[in-house]
Amino acid sequence: MPENGLGAPADQARVVLVTRSGCHLCEQAADTIAQSVAAGSVGADQVSTLDVDADDDLRRRYTDHVPVVFVDGRLFAYWVLEPGRFEHALAGGDWASPPPL
């Protein structure tokens, strides 16, 4: 299993968004990712979205911490996706994962 534990095809995506229906922070994160796609920072085909409630393991790990964002297979953020920090990561800048849940 890949380092991020998300499984195929998400393990092949550059950006993975773990989300939930009705989550306003998830909608904001999706908008931030969409803006990065529109800006050409990441391809639409490099983004994968997973529903936390559709997978028992994801629900167990991230239940109330959505949205959860992975970049290049590493945990990047949960709850809030900061656009500037996200763009920096997509451009290859150094960044640290948040503390484990």
LUMDOSE-668827 format. One record per residue (C-alpha): z, y, x. Coordinates in steps of 0.001 Angstrom, whole numbers, plus 524288, in hexadecimal, padded with zeros to 5 digits. Example, Ala and Ser with C-alpha at 12.3 -4.5 7.8 and 13.67 -1.06 7.14 Angstrom:
<pts>
PT     w     v     u
PT 81E78 7EE6C 8300C
PT 81BE4 7FBDC 83566
</pts>
This chain:
<pts>
PT     w     v     u
PT 80000 80000 80000
PT 7FCE4 80D9A 80520
PT 8079E 81683 80A21
PT 807DD 81E76 7FDA3
PT 809BC 81236 7F575
PT 80064 81719 7EB09
PT 7F640 80C50 7EC0E
PT 7E779 80CDE 7EB14
PT 7E00E 8154D 7E7F8
PT 7EA9C 81F94 7E9D5
PT 7ECFD 81B14 7F7C1
PT 7DF19 81F63 7FAFD
PT 7E0A3 82CFD 7F51E
PT 7E384 838CC 7FD7A
PT 7EC28 83EB1 7F2D1
PT 7F3D8 836E8 7E8D5
PT 7FABD 83D68 7DD6D
PT 804F6 8356B 7D63A
PT 8066C 83BCD 7C901
PT 80B35 83A2D 7BB08
PT 805AE 83E93 7AE17
PT 80C4A 84AD8 7A8E7
PT 811D2 84EE5 7B62B
PT 80F70 85D74 7B859
PT 81211 85C80 7C70C
PT 80819 8516D 7C79F
PT 7FE23 85A30 7C104
PT 800E7 864DC 7CB08
PT 7FF3A 85B36 7D63E
PT 7F275 85653 7D05E
PT 7EDBE 86478 7CF64
PT 7F138 866E1 7DDB1
PT 7E9BE 85AB2 7E1AF
PT 7DE2B 85EB7 7D935
PT 7DDF7 86C03 7DFEE
PT 7DD8D 86532 7ED2F
PT 7D24B 85CC2 7E873
PT 7CB24 868EC 7E39C
PT 7CD71 86F87 7F0BD
PT 7C7C7 863D2 7F7EB
PT 7D473 86068 7FED3
PT 7D408 8528E 7F973
PT 7C991 84B21 7F227
PT 7CB6E 84761 7E3FA
PT 7C8A2 83961 7E80E
PT 7D418 83A28 7F18D
PT 7DE15 83CDC 7E6DA
PT 7E4C2 83261 7DED6
PT 7EE25 83425 7D37B
PT 7F808 829DA 7CF78
PT 80041 82998 7C31D
PT 80E60 826FC 7C6DF
PT 810E0 820D6 7B990
PT 8059E 81732 7BAC5
PT 80B9E 81004 7C64F
PT 81961 80A5C 7C694
PT 81ACE 80C19 7D547
PT 8166D 81A54 7D4FB
PT 81F7F 81D15 7C982
PT 82AE1 816C0 7D0AB
PT 82857 81E90 7DD23
PT 8246B 82BD3 7D7C2
PT 82948 82C22 7C9AA
PT 82DDD 83A46 7C86E
PT 82859 83F64 7D530
PT 81A65 841A4 7D099
PT 81179 84713 7D483
PT 8111B 83FB9 7E153
PT 80615 842E7 7EAC7
PT 80174 83AEA 7F660
PT 7F848 8404F 800B8
PT 7F17A 836EB 809F4
PT 7FAA3 82BFB 805CA
PT 8073A 8337C 80849
PT 810BE 8390F 7FE79
PT 80DD3 84793 7FE11
PT 81570 84D43 7F29D
PT 81C78 84AAF 7E608
PT 81F8E 853D1 7DAAF
PT 8180C 85F98 7DFEF
PT 80B2F 85FEC 7E768
PT 80A8A 86C7C 7EF58
PT 7FC36 870A6 7F06E
PT 7FD06 876B8 7FE08
PT 80437 86B35 803EB
PT 7FACB 861D7 7FD36
PT 7EED5 868F3 80292
PT 7F516 868EB 8101D
PT 7F6D2 85A23 80F5F
PT 7E8E4 85805 80AA2
PT 7E3F8 86020 81615
PT 7EADA 856F4 81F7D
PT 7F6DA 85F3D 82218
PT 803DF 8591D 8256D
PT 80D47 856AE 81A52
PT 81989 84EF2 817A5
PT 81BF7 84609 80C11
PT 82719 849BE 80302
PT 833BB 8420F 803F7
PT 832E0 83486 7FDF4
PT 83710 83319 7EFD7
</pts>
